[in-house]
Amino acid sequence: MMTRKDGRLMEQYVDVYQGREIKVETHLAKGNDDSSSRSLRLYFGFDRESGRIVVSSVGKHLDSYLTRSMR
């Protein structure tokens, strides 16, 4: 929950689709390693207006309250 209280961190979890801001906090994960060669995160959100799932990011874990000091 601490990530949501940090506006700079939360900027990573918002994307724009067809001119609308979409929250993209939901993600699927494979692997539990910060190395991009051994793990993967797919972040996505739902655009209510179009009824589409919008994929925002595929790759490394985005920064969070817990990981921000590790980088």
PDB file as gemmi writes it, atoms N, CA and C in Angstrom:
CRYST1    1.000    1.000    1.000  90.00  90.00  90.00 P 1                      
ATOM      1  N   MET A   1       0.807  -1.199   0.000  1.00  0.00           N  
ATOM      2  CA  MET A   1       0.000   0.000   0.000  1.00  0.00           C  
ATOM      3  C   MET A   1       0.849   1.262   0.000  1.00  0.00           C  
ATOM      4  N   MET A   2       2.081   1.164   0.467  1.00  0.00           N  
ATOM      5  CA  MET A   2       2.932   2.350   0.535  1.00  0.00           C  
ATOM      6  C   MET A   2       3.251   2.897  -0.850  1.00  0.00           C  
ATOM      7  N   THR A   3       3.309   2.031  -1.863  1.00  0.00           N  
ATOM      8  CA  THR A   3       3.584   2.493  -3.224  1.00  0.00           C  
ATOM      9  C   THR A   3       2.523   3.492  -3.655  1.00  0.00           C  
ATOM     10  N   ARG A   4       1.271   3.226  -3.335  1.00  0.00           N  
ATOM     11  CA  ARG A   4       0.170   4.103  -3.747  1.00  0.00           C  
ATOM     12  C   ARG A   4       0.242   5.482  -3.110  1.00  0.00           C  
ATOM     13  N   LYS A   5       0.953   5.609  -2.026  1.00  0.00           N  
ATOM     14  CA  LYS A   5       1.080   6.901  -1.354  1.00  0.00           C  
ATOM     15  C   LYS A   5       2.199   7.758  -1.940  1.00  0.00           C  
ATOM     16  N   ASP A   6       2.993   7.184  -2.835  1.00  0.00           N  
ATOM     17  CA  ASP A   6       4.128   7.888  -3.440  1.00  0.00           C  
ATOM     18  C   ASP A   6       3.795   8.210  -4.900  1.00  0.00           C  
ATOM     19  N   GLY A   7       3.476   9.468  -5.157  1.00  0.00           N  
ATOM     20  CA  GLY A   7       3.072   9.892  -6.494  1.00  0.00           C  
ATOM     21  C   GLY A   7       4.099   9.596  -7.569  1.00  0.00           C  
ATOM     22  N   ARG A   8       5.372   9.724  -7.237  1.00  0.00           N  
ATOM     23  CA  ARG A   8       6.421   9.455  -8.243  1.00  0.00           C  
ATOM     24  C   ARG A   8       6.445   7.988  -8.629  1.00  0.00           C  
ATOM     25  N   LEU A   9       6.262   7.099  -7.662  1.00  0.00           N  
ATOM     26  CA  LEU A   9       6.220   5.672  -7.975  1.00  0.00           C  
ATOM     27  C   LEU A   9       4.966   5.330  -8.780  1.00  0.00           C  
ATOM     28  N   MET A  10       3.851   5.926  -8.416  1.00  0.00           N  
ATOM     29  CA  MET A  10       2.587   5.606  -9.071  1.00  0.00           C  
ATOM     30  C   MET A  10       2.529   6.073 -10.523  1.00  0.00           C  
ATOM     31  N   GLU A  11       3.364   7.038 -10.890  1.00  0.00           N  
ATOM     32  CA  GLU A  11       3.400   7.483 -12.287  1.00  0.00           C  
ATOM     33  C   GLU A  11       3.708   6.324 -13.230  1.00  0.00           C  
ATOM     34  N   GLN A  12       4.484   5.355 -12.769  1.00  0.00           N  
ATOM     35  CA  GLN A  12       4.828   4.192 -13.590  1.00  0.00           C  
ATOM     36  C   GLN A  12       3.629   3.298 -13.853  1.00  0.00           C  
ATOM     37  N   TYR A  13       2.642   3.374 -12.982  1.00  0.00           N  
ATOM     38  CA  TYR A  13       1.488   2.481 -13.031  1.00  0.00           C  
ATOM     39  C   TYR A  13       0.275   3.124 -13.700  1.00  0.00           C  
ATOM     40  N   VAL A  14       0.518   4.178 -14.478  1.00  0.00           N  
ATOM     41  CA  VAL A  14      -0.529   4.846 -15.246  1.00  0.00           C  
ATOM     42  C   VAL A  14      -0.034   4.948 -16.681  1.00  0.00           C  
ATOM     43  N   ASP A  15      -0.915   4.626 -17.627  1.00  0.00           N  
ATOM     44  CA  ASP A  15      -0.575   4.753 -19.038  1.00  0.00           C  
ATOM     45  C   ASP A  15      -1.718   5.478 -19.732  1.00  0.00           C  
ATOM     46  N   VAL A  16      -1.503   5.869 -20.978  1.00  0.00           N  
ATOM     47  CA  VAL A  16      -2.537   6.558 -21.748  1.00  0.00           C  
ATOM     48  C   VAL A  16      -2.920   5.680 -22.923  1.00  0.00           C  
ATOM     49  N   TYR A  17      -4.216   5.461 -23.083  1.00  0.00           N  
ATOM     50  CA  TYR A  17      -4.749   4.675 -24.198  1.00  0.00           C  
ATOM     51  C   TYR A  17      -5.866   5.480 -24.843  1.00  0.00           C  
ATOM     52  N   GLN A  18      -5.703   5.798 -26.107  1.00  0.00           N  
ATOM     53  CA  GLN A  18      -6.670   6.588 -26.876  1.00  0.00           C  
ATOM     54  C   GLN A  18      -7.047   7.874 -26.127  1.00  0.00           C  
ATOM     55  N   GLY A  19      -6.042   8.520 -25.536  1.00  0.00           N  
ATOM     56  CA  GLY A  19      -6.227   9.790 -24.861  1.00  0.00           C  
ATOM     57  C   GLY A  19      -6.746   9.706 -23.440  1.00  0.00           C  
ATOM     58  N   ARG A  20      -6.971   8.486 -22.943  1.00  0.00           N  
ATOM     59  CA  ARG A  20      -7.496   8.307 -21.590  1.00  0.00           C  
ATOM     60  C   ARG A  20      -6.437   7.674 -20.701  1.00  0.00           C  
ATOM     61  N   GLU A  21      -6.365   8.143 -19.445  1.00  0.00           N  
ATOM     62  CA  GLU A  21      -5.439   7.531 -18.493  1.00  0.00           C  
ATOM     63  C   GLU A  21      -6.019   6.206 -18.014  1.00  0.00           C  
ATOM     64  N   ILE A  22      -5.154   5.183 -17.975  1.00  0.00           N  
ATOM     65  CA  ILE A  22      -5.539   3.842 -17.551  1.00  0.00           C  
ATOM     66  C   ILE A  22      -4.614   3.434 -16.412  1.00  0.00           C  
ATOM     67  N   LYS A  23      -5.178   2.953 -15.316  1.00  0.00           N  
ATOM     68  CA  LYS A  23      -4.354   2.397 -14.242  1.00  0.00           C  
ATOM     69  C   LYS A  23      -3.883   1.021 -14.676  1.00  0.00           C  
ATOM     70  N   VAL A  24      -2.581   0.779 -14.545  1.00  0.00           N  
ATOM     71  CA  VAL A  24      -2.001  -0.494 -14.995  1.00  0.00           C  
ATOM     72  C   VAL A  24      -1.225  -1.165 -13.860  1.00  0.00           C  
ATOM     73  N   GLU A  25      -1.837  -1.217 -12.700  1.00  0.00           N  
ATOM     74  CA  GLU A  25      -1.208  -1.844 -11.531  1.00  0.00           C  
ATOM     75  C   GLU A  25      -1.270  -3.369 -11.596  1.00  0.00           C  
ATOM     76  N   THR A  26      -2.306  -3.894 -12.224  1.00  0.00           N  
ATOM     77  CA  THR A  26      -2.481  -5.340 -12.295  1.00  0.00           C  
ATOM     78  C   THR A  26      -1.359  -5.935 -13.140  1.00  0.00           C  
ATOM     79  N   HIS A  27      -0.796  -7.056 -12.687  1.00  0.00           N  
ATOM     80  CA  HIS A  27       0.265  -7.670 -13.479  1.00  0.00           C  
ATOM     81  C   HIS A  27       0.305  -9.182 -13.286  1.00  0.00           C  
ATOM     82  N   LEU A  28       0.886  -9.821 -14.278  1.00  0.00           N  
ATOM     83  CA  LEU A  28       1.198 -11.244 -14.226  1.00  0.00           C  
ATOM     84  C   LEU A  28       2.704 -11.347 -14.091  1.00  0.00           C  
ATOM     85  N   ALA A  29       3.157 -12.328 -13.341  1.00  0.00           N  
ATOM     86  CA  ALA A  29       4.593 -12.451 -13.090  1.00  0.00           C  
ATOM     87  C   ALA A  29       5.057 -13.865 -13.367  1.00  0.00           C  
ATOM     88  N   LYS A  30       6.252 -13.958 -13.934  1.00  0.00           N  
ATOM     89  CA  LYS A  30       6.936 -15.235 -14.113  1.00  0.00           C  
ATOM     90  C   LYS A  30       8.346 -15.045 -13.578  1.00  0.00           C  
ATOM     91  N   GLY A  31       8.691 -15.807 -12.572  1.00  0.00           N  
ATOM     92  CA  GLY A  31      10.006 -15.674 -11.957  1.00  0.00           C  
ATOM     93  C   GLY A  31       9.972 -14.705 -10.788  1.00  0.00           C  
ATOM     94  N   ASN A  32      10.951 -14.834  -9.937  1.00  0.00           N  
ATOM     95  CA  ASN A  32      11.014 -13.995  -8.744  1.00  0.00           C  
ATOM     96  C   ASN A  32      12.397 -13.370  -8.612  1.00  0.00           C  
ATOM     97  N   ASP A  33      12.973 -13.031  -9.728  1.00  0.00           N  
ATOM     98  CA  ASP A  33      14.334 -12.498  -9.779  1.00  0.00           C  
ATOM     99  C   ASP A  33      14.276 -11.130 -10.435  1.00  0.00           C  
ATOM    100  N   ASP A  34      15.060 -10.173  -9.974  1.00  0.00           N  
ATOM    101  CA  ASP A  34      15.071  -8.839 -10.569  1.00  0.00           C  
ATOM    102  C   ASP A  34      15.743  -8.836 -11.942  1.00  0.00           C  
ATOM    103  N   SER A  35      16.455  -9.903 -12.272  1.00  0.00           N  
ATOM    104  CA  SER A  35      17.117  -9.995 -13.569  1.00  0.00           C  
ATOM    105  C   SER A  35      16.075 -10.175 -14.672  1.00  0.00           C  
ATOM    106  N   SER A  36      16.115  -9.314 -15.677  1.00  0.00           N  
ATOM    107  CA  SER A  36      15.138  -9.398 -16.761  1.00  0.00           C  
ATOM    108  C   SER A  36      15.297 -10.680 -17.578  1.00  0.00           C  
ATOM    109  N   SER A  37      16.456 -11.313 -17.520  1.00  0.00           N  
ATOM    110  CA  SER A  37      16.649 -12.549 -18.269  1.00  0.00           C  
ATOM    111  C   SER A  37      16.027 -13.756 -17.561  1.00  0.00           C  
ATOM    112  N   ARG A  38      15.682 -13.601 -16.268  1.00  0.00           N  
ATOM    113  CA  ARG A  38      15.126 -14.722 -15.511  1.00  0.00           C  
ATOM    114  C   ARG A  38      13.727 -14.466 -14.952  1.00  0.00           C  
ATOM    115  N   SER A  39      13.183 -13.306 -15.225  1.00  0.00           N  
ATOM    116  CA  SER A  39      11.833 -13.022 -14.750  1.00  0.00           C  
ATOM    117  C   SER A  39      11.148 -12.066 -15.724  1.00  0.00           C  
ATOM    118  N   LEU A  40       9.822 -12.001 -15.604  1.00  0.00           N  
ATOM    119  CA  LEU A  40       9.035 -11.196 -16.523  1.00  0.00           C  
ATOM    120  C   LEU A  40       7.803 -10.668 -15.798  1.00  0.00           C  
ATOM    121  N   ARG A  41       7.448  -9.434 -16.069  1.00  0.00           N  
ATOM    122  CA  ARG A  41       6.219  -8.842 -15.550  1.00  0.00           C  
ATOM    123  C   ARG A  41       5.439  -8.267 -16.723  1.00  0.00           C  
ATOM    124  N   LEU A  42       4.146  -8.549 -16.753  1.00  0.00           N  
ATOM    125  CA  LEU A  42       3.260  -8.003 -17.766  1.00  0.00           C  
ATOM    126  C   LEU A  42       2.207  -7.172 -17.027  1.00  0.00           C  
ATOM    127  N   TYR A  43       2.287  -5.855 -17.187  1.00  0.00           N  
ATOM    128  CA  TYR A  43       1.381  -4.929 -16.505  1.00  0.00           C  
ATOM    129  C   TYR A  43       0.259  -4.541 -17.464  1.00  0.00           C  
ATOM    130  N   PHE A  44      -0.970  -4.526 -16.946  1.00  0.00           N  
ATOM    131  CA  PHE A  44      -2.107  -4.220 -17.803  1.00  0.00           C  
ATOM    132  C   PHE A  44      -3.229  -3.564 -17.006  1.00  0.00           C  
ATOM    133  N   GLY A  45      -4.149  -2.973 -17.754  1.00  0.00           N  
ATOM    134  CA  GLY A  45      -5.326  -2.358 -17.157  1.00  0.00           C  
ATOM    135  C   GLY A  45      -6.512  -2.548 -18.074  1.00  0.00           C  
ATOM    136  N   PHE A  46      -7.678  -2.171 -17.612  1.00  0.00           N  
ATOM    137  CA  PHE A  46      -8.907  -2.322 -18.389  1.00  0.00           C  
ATOM    138  C   PHE A  46      -9.438  -0.949 -18.751  1.00  0.00           C  
ATOM    139  N   ASP A  47      -9.655  -0.734 -20.049  1.00  0.00           N  
ATOM    140  CA  ASP A  47     -10.251   0.508 -20.536  1.00  0.00           C  
ATOM    141  C   ASP A  47     -11.759   0.290 -20.643  1.00  0.00           C  
ATOM    142  N   ARG A  48     -12.490   0.879 -19.728  1.00  0.00           N  
ATOM    143  CA  ARG A  48     -13.944   0.666 -19.674  1.00  0.00           C  
ATOM    144  C   ARG A  48     -14.649   1.172 -20.931  1.00  0.00           C  
ATOM    145  N   GLU A  49     -14.168   2.275 -21.484  1.00  0.00           N  
ATOM    146  CA  GLU A  49     -14.849   2.860 -22.643  1.00  0.00           C  
ATOM    147  C   GLU A  49     -14.796   1.943 -23.865  1.00  0.00           C  
ATOM    148  N   SER A  50     -13.633   1.349 -24.136  1.00  0.00           N  
ATOM    149  CA  SER A  50     -13.503   0.477 -25.306  1.00  0.00           C  
ATOM    150  C   SER A  50     -13.779  -0.990 -24.973  1.00  0.00           C  
ATOM    151  N   GLY A  51     -13.767  -1.312 -23.674  1.00  0.00           N  
ATOM    152  CA  GLY A  51     -13.959  -2.704 -23.270  1.00  0.00           C  
ATOM    153  C   GLY A  51     -12.737  -3.566 -23.533  1.00  0.00           C  
ATOM    154  N   ARG A  52     -11.578  -2.933 -23.646  1.00  0.00           N  
ATOM    155  CA  ARG A  52     -10.340  -3.656 -23.962  1.00  0.00           C  
ATOM    156  C   ARG A  52      -9.379  -3.729 -22.781  1.00  0.00           C  
ATOM    157  N   ILE A  53      -8.629  -4.800 -22.758  1.00  0.00           N  
ATOM    158  CA  ILE A  53      -7.510  -4.918 -21.830  1.00  0.00           C  
ATOM    159  C   ILE A  53      -6.315  -4.267 -22.519  1.00  0.00           C  
ATOM    160  N   VAL A  54      -5.661  -3.365 -21.829  1.00  0.00           N  
ATOM    161  CA  VAL A  54      -4.538  -2.610 -22.390  1.00  0.00           C  
ATOM    162  C   VAL A  54      -3.254  -3.057 -21.707  1.00  0.00           C  
ATOM    163  N   VAL A  55      -2.331  -3.601 -22.500  1.00  0.00           N  
ATOM    164  CA  VAL A  55      -1.024  -4.005 -21.981  1.00  0.00           C  
ATOM    165  C   VAL A  55      -0.122  -2.778 -22.010  1.00  0.00           C  
ATOM    166  N   SER A  56       0.451  -2.468 -20.866  1.00  0.00           N  
ATOM    167  CA  SER A  56       1.264  -1.267 -20.738  1.00  0.00           C  
ATOM    168  C   SER A  56       2.755  -1.552 -20.780  1.00  0.00           C  
ATOM    169  N   SER A  57       3.161  -2.626 -20.111  1.00  0.00           N  
ATOM    170  CA  SER A  57       4.584  -2.898 -19.980  1.00  0.00           C  
ATOM    171  C   SER A  57       4.819  -4.404 -19.908  1.00  0.00           C  
ATOM    172  N   VAL A  58       5.826  -4.852 -20.613  1.00  0.00           N  
ATOM    173  CA  VAL A  58       6.272  -6.241 -20.529  1.00  0.00           C  
ATOM    174  C   VAL A  58       7.776  -6.188 -20.326  1.00  0.00           C  
ATOM    175  N   GLY A  59       8.230  -6.750 -19.214  1.00  0.00           N  
ATOM    176  CA  GLY A  59       9.664  -6.705 -18.945  1.00  0.00           C  
ATOM    177  C   GLY A  59       9.949  -6.783 -17.467  1.00  0.00           C  
ATOM    178  N   LYS A  60      10.764  -5.873 -17.007  1.00  0.00           N  
ATOM    179  CA  LYS A  60      11.234  -5.915 -15.615  1.00  0.00           C  
ATOM    180  C   LYS A  60      10.148  -5.453 -14.651  1.00  0.00           C  
ATOM    181  N   HIS A  61      10.357  -5.772 -13.391  1.00  0.00           N  
ATOM    182  CA  HIS A  61       9.478  -5.343 -12.317  1.00  0.00           C  
ATOM    183  C   HIS A  61       9.542  -3.826 -12.211  1.00  0.00           C  
ATOM    184  N   LEU A  62       8.392  -3.160 -12.170  1.00  0.00           N  
ATOM    185  CA  LEU A  62       8.389  -1.712 -11.985  1.00  0.00           C  
ATOM    186  C   LEU A  62       8.781  -1.401 -10.548  1.00  0.00           C  
ATOM    187  N   ASP A  63       9.278  -0.201 -10.333  1.00  0.00           N  
ATOM    188  CA  ASP A  63       9.666   0.203  -8.978  1.00  0.00           C  
ATOM    189  C   ASP A  63       8.451   0.226  -8.066  1.00  0.00           C  
ATOM    190  N   SER A  64       8.659  -0.144  -6.827  1.00  0.00           N  
ATOM    191  CA  SER A  64       7.618  -0.077  -5.811  1.00  0.00           C  
ATOM    192  C   SER A  64       8.247   0.472  -4.536  1.00  0.00           C  
ATOM    193  N   TYR A  65       7.444   0.633  -3.518  1.00  0.00           N  
ATOM    194  CA  TYR A  65       7.948   1.135  -2.238  1.00  0.00           C  
ATOM    195  C   TYR A  65       9.078   0.251  -1.717  1.00  0.00           C  
ATOM    196  N   LEU A  66       8.924  -1.065  -1.889  1.00  0.00           N  
ATOM    197  CA  LEU A  66       9.931  -2.001  -1.380  1.00  0.00           C  
ATOM    198  C   LEU A  66      11.188  -2.060  -2.246  1.00  0.00           C  
ATOM    199  N   THR A  67      11.049  -1.880  -3.563  1.00  0.00           N  
ATOM    200  CA  THR A  67      12.207  -2.040  -4.451  1.00  0.00           C  
ATOM    201  C   THR A  67      12.925  -0.732  -4.758  1.00  0.00           C  
ATOM    202  N   ARG A  68      12.350   0.415  -4.443  1.00  0.00           N  
ATOM    203  CA  ARG A  68      12.937   1.691  -4.847  1.00  0.00           C  
ATOM    204  C   ARG A  68      14.326   1.911  -4.266  1.00  0.00           C  
ATOM    205  N   SER A  69      14.577   1.405  -3.077  1.00  0.00           N  
ATOM    206  CA  SER A  69      15.884   1.614  -2.455  1.00  0.00           C  
ATOM    207  C   SER A  69      16.916   0.604  -2.941  1.00  0.00           C  
ATOM    208  N   MET A  70      16.490  -0.408  -3.673  1.00  0.00           N  
ATOM    209  CA  MET A  70      17.411  -1.428  -4.174  1.00  0.00           C  
ATOM    210  C   MET A  70      18.087  -1.006  -5.467  1.00  0.00           C  
ATOM    211  N   ARG A  71      17.564  -0.006  -6.126  1.00  0.00           N  
ATOM    212  CA  ARG A  71      18.077   0.368  -7.447  1.00  0.00           C  
ATOM    213  C   ARG A  71      19.098   1.460  -7.355  1.00  0.00           C  
TER     214      ARG A  71                                                      
END                                                                             
